[in-house]
């Protein structure tokens, strides 16, 4: 007679299938969404249970089971694998000018059409293709010569992020997903540490290691290397359920494939190019190598009509930068207090030459980056300089640590004023909250006097340091209370220099509210937001008294900026600034923009800005062009109406003269906009 308290025996086939489904979903959340919902230990228990059941019931083992990634035997050799749809390479560009020419060629081929563009990271790894039939991985291949590669299915099965079976039910019966296999810097650091402990030589870099691992005959070796995968394209396919690239990336994420991160879509090529410059500044955040960016036409139908040359598609291009690396020692880690209070760590290096420049200091960005990369004083590090990117630490060569180095203790108090530091809620930056901190004030005064703010000619870093040391300034208002006599007493400041500085200070009083707001270093408020707020509200008094709701209703402002502006002007410090600067005779108003930029004096005209202008930064000139109805471009072409040229105009000036494009000065530009 059966015991009623005894659990009913589970059907092993059903339990195995349920475990496989659960493990695949956890893999998707980990590799695709980067948001795991289970601890590593619990995941390992699921995998252990699945292996146990499959061992007890070997007839239930299938090739697409999560337990079947690593084969027991090496492949005898690599078989050739033919690509039904060729894996073409990309055209490369190395400057904004070359990039702009590419965009112009595409626009000419699709004349009169709106073209959406997608910007992606160009992963510095090895290109492969994954063929899925009926949702199951049946073949993986390297690019090879574009038409025939090597069959590396035995290794691809071990690659982290590659599903052996697709999830969902909306994938095509046949789909070839293309992407890049790569290795993270942190995995290389750990691997080299293990190899050094075992008396084996360390590997030099991630790319060469990845290239060797993915083509090894023994899949167990590839599995040990922890190679990973990012998808970025499609090859052979039957009835793809989407018609554009962004939707394709969303689809493969549902199927369990990780797409290249940081992908964004733009309505125009110029917007995509502008985004590239900002994205390049964020590459230090990545734990993998990137050697450029990729710009692609989004819509598949347009790609089809653009076609390809014998070597590369006409619908995408790489924006590459040369990368240079050097190995050196980080002697000391220090911190600097910025104008918004951010306490930023930086490293003092043993000087090293990179791409013809001696590098002796490197930014470490924030406390989390120092901890993530485990950077310690005394470490041997790899420093990289790529294009215009400031040098940054790629990784620490931990295998070269001969002694235990203490971690860097990030300060809990401001090194300049002693205030308790506060971490941004939901962010990475740690800040000094003291608005009167001398470290913050120094940076704020330098920004206040800069060209993009009040543009006080002659008031630079060295003079500000002298003024602070002499106790002549401590606030923005103190700048406007300076007199000739104490200035002449400073080092290298004669009577003429003092008079010129005082004249520049007087002129700066008329800059207007937009520049003043920008110069106050209110968190989240740059030149564009400052202009928008100033033009909308019209006066400093109106800005200072505006509620959070009123500020948030302004186009381009939103809740976060509104909260920041409101908090600044409601603080005792902000109220003192308003009273002080208003009383000193500064212009604290701003004229409203034309009701319609399309009806502005620059409507229908295209401008390129080059060189150093007397009064405007490049961004400010671009803003004025847009404000008055014009269009900015980054390169000179036959369609350019005006080249706004300052000092050191360079090659763009020569090209404009060759093409007969009218060249104007800042003074000519002011006349055009009625200024």
Secondary structure, 3 states (H helix, E strand, C coil): CCCCCCCCCCCHHHHHHHHHHHHHHHHHHHHCCCCCCCCHHHHHHHHHHHHHHHHHCHHHCCCCCHHHCCCCCCCCCCCEEECCCCCCEEEEECCHHHHHHHHHHHHHHCCCCCCCEEEEEEECCEEEEEEEECCEEEEEEECCCCCEEEECHHHHCCCECCCCECCCCCCCCEEEEEEEEECCHHHHHHHHHHHHHCCCCCCCCHHHHHHHHHCCCCHHHHHHHCCEEEEEEEEEECCCCCCEHHHHHHHHHHHCCCECCCCEEECCHHHHHHHHHHHHCCHHHCCCCEEEEEEEECEHHHHHHHCECCCEEEEEEEEECCEEEEEEEEEEEEEEECCCCEEEEEEEEEEEEECCEEEEEEECCCHHHHHHCCCCCCCEEEEEEECCCCCEEEEECHHHCCCCCCCCCCCCECCCCCCEEEECCCCCCEEECCCCCHHHHHHHHHHHCCCCCCCCCCCCHHHHHHHHHCCCCCCHHHHCCCCHHHHHCCCCCCHHHHHHHHHHHHHHCCCCHHHHHHHCCCCCCCHHHHHHHHHHHCEHHHHHHCCHHHHHCCCCCHHHHHHHHHHHHHCHHHHHHHHHHHHCCCCCECCCCCCCHHHCCCCCCEEEEECECCCCCHHHHHHHHHHCCCEEECCCCCCCCEEEECECCCHHHHHHHHHCCEEECHHHHHHHCCC
